[in-house]
Amino acid sequence: MRQLPVHLVHKVWGRMEPPPPFANPGDEPLGEIWFDPPPEIANLLVKFIFTDAALSVQVHPDDAQAPQGHRGKNECWYILDAEPGATIAVGLNRDMSVEELRAAALDGSIEQALSHVEVQPGDFFSIPAGTVHAIGAGISLLEVQQNSDITYRLYDYGRPRELHLEDGLRVSHRGPYDAALRSHAEGRSYEELIDGPYFRVATMGGEASVPEGRFAGDVLLLPLAEGVTLKGEALGVGTCTLAKGTAGLVLADGARLALVEDTSV
């Protein structure tokens, strides 16, 4: 087993002081902490995201729509913490034509066209490529995604960053979000959040055990509360460890853990 290197990403919408145990050594807001993908799981990128302002309204292409030589970007979010009233936006309130969505992005009414969902710790959202989405302020979450950084911004609240309106319109699903893609897991038992063509993600806690045959190969282990050990070695909150299977994994009372596996290979 080995711990993955950390890559800090500063963002205008990030936090000067991220939640413990994370720290910001720079003088710009910290938005994301990436764990550099190892060769064994090169198709995936796992990161923590912290918001002090809303992210842009954006969309990602799938593998077929991405530029030649690049992956698309399917992703998912597990909410770790949220201020009262904090929301994410997933999908639209109604079906819209390309012309309607273009006009809404240009005049800012896309803010009202989005479907906003108030979130709390334990909420999980699968975000398939093509989903118009935005993470709101006051949220900390764990994101698992295809290892791709192709983002098309449709709208950015007047901030002076590049938009990609026509590319975004080309790949957007211009309708409501499928409620079946949302779930909730407290992390007290073993619960699979997603088992799809790109990644498998589960949470577990307490005395729960991993079912036989699940996460048996290369797996990423991300402790969400203290008390996780692997073969007698403590795994710290905020770290990401690559292991071969889960033999020797022990969770103390109150410990919580996220597990991630590449299912595309």
C-alpha positions as CSV (number, residue, x, y, z in Angstrom):
1,M,0.0,0.0,0.0
2,R,1.1,3.6,-0.5
3,Q,-0.3,7.0,0.1
4,L,-1.0,9.2,-3.0
5,P,0.7,12.5,-3.4
6,V,-1.4,15.6,-2.9
7,H,-1.9,18.4,-5.5
8,L,-3.4,21.7,-4.2
9,V,-5.6,23.7,-6.6
10,H,-6.4,27.3,-5.8
11,K,-9.7,28.6,-7.1
12,V,-11.5,32.0,-6.9
13,W,-14.5,30.2,-5.3
14,G,-12.4,28.3,-2.7
15,R,-11.7,28.9,1.0
16,M,-8.8,30.7,2.6
17,E,-9.3,28.3,5.6
18,P,-10.5,24.9,4.6
19,P,-12.0,22.6,7.2
20,P,-9.7,20.5,9.4
21,P,-7.6,18.5,8.9
22,F,-6.8,20.4,5.7
23,A,-4.7,23.5,5.6
24,N,-4.0,26.2,3.0
25,P,-0.4,27.1,2.9
26,G,-0.9,29.7,0.2
27,D,-2.3,33.3,0.0
28,E,-5.1,32.4,-2.5
29,P,-8.4,30.5,-1.7
30,L,-7.9,26.7,-1.8
31,G,-10.7,25.1,-3.8
32,E,-9.5,21.5,-4.5
33,I,-7.1,18.9,-3.2
34,W,-6.3,16.3,-5.8
35,F,-4.7,13.0,-5.3
36,D,-2.4,12.4,-8.2
37,P,-3.6,9.2,-9.9
38,P,-1.3,6.2,-9.7
39,P,-0.7,4.1,-12.8
40,E,-2.9,1.3,-11.4
41,I,-5.9,3.6,-11.4
42,A,-4.9,6.2,-14.0
43,N,-8.4,6.5,-15.4
44,L,-9.7,8.1,-12.2
45,L,-9.2,11.3,-10.3
46,V,-10.3,11.7,-6.7
47,K,-10.4,15.1,-5.0
48,F,-11.8,17.0,-2.1
49,I,-13.6,20.3,-2.9
50,F,-14.3,23.2,-0.6
51,T,-16.5,26.2,-1.6
52,D,-16.9,29.7,-0.2
53,A,-18.7,30.9,-3.4
54,A,-20.6,29.2,-6.1
55,L,-18.8,27.4,-8.9
56,S,-19.6,28.3,-12.5
57,V,-22.6,26.7,-14.2
58,Q,-20.9,24.0,-16.3
59,V,-21.1,20.8,-18.2
60,H,-18.7,18.0,-19.3
61,P,-18.6,15.9,-22.5
62,D,-18.7,12.2,-22.6
63,D,-16.0,10.0,-24.1
64,A,-17.5,10.3,-27.6
65,Q,-17.9,14.1,-27.4
66,A,-14.5,14.9,-25.9
67,P,-11.7,16.2,-28.1
68,Q,-9.7,13.5,-29.8
69,G,-7.3,11.8,-27.5
70,H,-9.1,12.9,-24.3
71,R,-11.6,11.2,-22.0
72,G,-15.0,12.5,-21.2
73,K,-15.9,13.4,-17.6
74,N,-18.5,11.5,-15.7
75,E,-18.3,12.3,-12.0
76,C,-20.0,11.9,-8.6
77,W,-20.2,13.8,-5.4
78,Y,-20.4,12.7,-1.7
79,I,-21.3,15.6,0.5
80,L,-19.1,15.8,3.6
81,D,-20.3,19.0,5.1
82,A,-22.7,21.8,4.2
83,E,-23.7,25.1,5.8
84,P,-27.4,25.5,6.5
85,G,-29.3,26.2,3.3
86,A,-26.3,25.3,1.1
87,T,-27.3,24.0,-2.3
88,I,-26.1,22.4,-5.5
89,A,-27.6,22.7,-8.9
90,V,-28.2,19.6,-11.0
91,G,-30.1,19.7,-14.3
92,L,-32.8,22.1,-15.3
93,N,-36.3,22.8,-14.0
94,R,-37.8,21.9,-17.4
95,D,-36.9,20.8,-20.9
96,M,-35.4,23.7,-22.8
97,S,-34.4,24.1,-26.4
98,V,-30.8,25.0,-27.4
99,E,-32.0,28.5,-28.2
100,E,-33.7,28.9,-24.8
101,L,-30.7,27.6,-22.9
102,R,-28.3,29.8,-24.9
103,A,-30.4,32.9,-24.1
104,A,-30.6,32.0,-20.4
105,A,-26.9,31.6,-20.2
106,L,-26.4,35.0,-21.9
107,D,-28.8,37.0,-19.8
108,G,-28.2,35.2,-16.5
109,S,-31.7,33.7,-16.1
110,I,-30.0,30.3,-16.2
111,E,-29.6,30.8,-12.4
112,Q,-33.4,30.5,-12.1
113,A,-33.6,27.7,-14.8
114,L,-31.4,25.4,-12.7
115,S,-32.8,22.8,-10.3
116,H,-31.3,23.7,-6.9
117,V,-31.2,21.0,-4.2
118,E,-30.4,21.8,-0.5
119,V,-27.8,19.3,0.7
120,Q,-26.6,17.8,3.9
121,P,-23.8,15.4,4.9
122,G,-24.2,12.0,3.4
123,D,-26.0,13.0,0.3
124,F,-24.7,11.5,-2.9
125,F,-25.1,12.6,-6.5
126,S,-24.1,10.8,-9.7
127,I,-23.3,13.5,-12.3
128,P,-23.3,11.9,-15.8
129,A,-21.5,13.7,-18.6
130,G,-23.9,16.2,-20.1
131,T,-25.5,17.2,-16.8
132,V,-25.7,20.9,-16.4
133,H,-24.5,21.5,-12.8
134,A,-23.0,23.9,-10.3
135,I,-21.8,23.4,-6.7
136,G,-23.0,26.2,-4.4
137,A,-21.2,28.0,-1.6
138,G,-20.6,26.5,1.9
139,I,-20.0,22.9,0.9
140,S,-17.2,20.3,1.3
141,L,-17.4,17.2,-0.7
142,L,-15.6,14.2,-2.1
143,E,-15.5,14.0,-5.9
144,V,-14.7,10.9,-7.9
145,Q,-14.4,11.4,-11.6
146,Q,-12.9,10.2,-14.8
147,N,-9.4,11.6,-15.0
148,S,-10.2,14.5,-17.3
149,D,-10.3,18.2,-16.9
150,I,-12.5,19.1,-19.8
151,T,-15.1,21.6,-18.5
152,Y,-17.4,23.8,-20.5
153,R,-18.5,26.9,-18.6
154,L,-22.0,28.1,-19.6
155,Y,-22.2,30.9,-17.0
156,D,-20.0,32.3,-14.3
157,Y,-21.9,35.1,-12.5
158,G,-20.0,37.8,-14.3
159,R,-16.6,36.6,-13.2
160,P,-13.9,37.4,-15.8
161,R,-13.2,33.8,-16.8
162,E,-13.5,32.2,-20.2
163,L,-16.9,30.7,-21.2
164,H,-17.4,27.9,-23.6
165,L,-21.1,28.4,-24.5
166,E,-21.3,26.7,-27.9
167,D,-19.3,23.7,-26.8
168,G,-21.4,23.5,-23.6
169,L,-24.7,23.7,-25.5
170,R,-23.5,21.0,-27.9
171,V,-23.0,18.4,-25.1
172,S,-25.7,19.5,-22.6
173,H,-28.7,17.4,-21.5
174,R,-31.3,20.2,-21.5
175,G,-33.8,18.8,-19.1
176,P,-34.4,17.8,-15.4
177,Y,-32.0,15.7,-13.4
178,D,-33.0,12.0,-12.8
179,A,-33.9,11.7,-9.1
180,A,-32.7,8.1,-9.2
181,L,-29.1,9.3,-9.5
182,R,-29.4,10.7,-6.0
183,S,-29.1,8.8,-2.7
184,H,-28.0,9.2,0.9
185,A,-25.5,7.2,3.0
186,E,-24.6,8.0,6.6
187,G,-21.5,5.8,6.4
188,R,-22.4,3.7,9.4
189,S,-22.6,0.4,7.4
190,Y,-21.3,-0.8,4.1
191,E,-23.2,1.1,1.4
192,E,-22.4,1.2,-2.3
193,L,-23.2,4.6,-3.7
194,I,-22.5,3.8,-7.4
195,D,-21.4,0.8,-9.4
196,G,-21.1,2.0,-12.9
197,P,-19.0,1.6,-16.0
198,Y,-16.3,4.1,-14.8
199,F,-16.0,3.7,-11.0
200,R,-17.4,2.0,-8.0
201,V,-17.7,4.1,-4.8
202,A,-18.8,2.9,-1.3
203,T,-18.8,4.2,2.2
204,M,-18.6,2.2,5.4
205,G,-18.3,2.7,9.1
206,G,-18.2,1.0,12.5
207,E,-17.9,-2.7,12.4
208,A,-19.1,-3.0,8.8
209,S,-17.1,-5.3,6.4
210,V,-16.6,-5.3,2.7
211,P,-18.6,-8.0,1.0
212,E,-16.6,-10.8,-0.7
213,G,-15.6,-9.9,-4.2
214,R,-16.0,-6.2,-3.8
215,F,-13.0,-3.9,-3.9
216,A,-10.8,-6.9,-4.3
217,G,-8.2,-5.4,-6.7
218,D,-6.6,-1.9,-6.7
219,V,-8.6,0.2,-4.3
220,L,-8.4,3.8,-3.0
221,L,-9.1,4.2,0.7
222,L,-10.1,7.7,2.0
223,P,-10.8,7.9,5.7
224,L,-13.6,10.4,6.6
225,A,-13.2,10.0,10.3
226,E,-10.4,8.9,12.6
227,G,-10.0,5.2,13.5
228,V,-9.2,3.5,10.2
229,T,-6.2,1.1,10.1
230,L,-4.9,-1.1,7.3
231,K,-2.7,-4.0,8.4
232,G,-2.1,-2.2,11.7
233,E,-1.1,1.1,10.1
234,A,-3.3,4.1,10.8
235,L,-4.7,6.0,7.8
236,G,-5.2,9.7,8.5
237,V,-8.3,11.7,7.6
238,G,-7.7,13.7,4.4
239,T,-5.3,11.1,2.9
240,C,-5.8,8.7,0.0
241,T,-4.1,5.3,0.1
242,L,-3.8,2.8,-2.7
243,A,-4.1,-0.8,-1.5
244,K,-4.4,-4.2,-3.1
245,G,-7.8,-5.3,-1.8
246,T,-9.1,-4.7,1.7
247,A,-7.5,-7.5,3.7
248,G,-6.4,-6.1,7.1
249,L,-8.8,-3.2,7.0
250,V,-10.2,-2.4,10.5
251,L,-12.5,0.4,11.4
252,A,-12.8,1.5,15.1
253,D,-16.2,2.6,16.5
254,G,-17.1,5.9,14.9
255,A,-14.7,5.5,12.0
256,R,-15.9,6.2,8.5
257,L,-14.3,5.4,5.2
258,A,-14.8,5.9,1.4
259,L,-13.6,3.2,-1.0
260,V,-13.1,3.9,-4.7
261,E,-12.4,1.3,-7.5
262,D,-11.8,1.7,-11.2
263,T,-14.5,-0.3,-13.1
264,S,-13.4,0.8,-16.6
265,V,-10.5,-1.7,-16.9
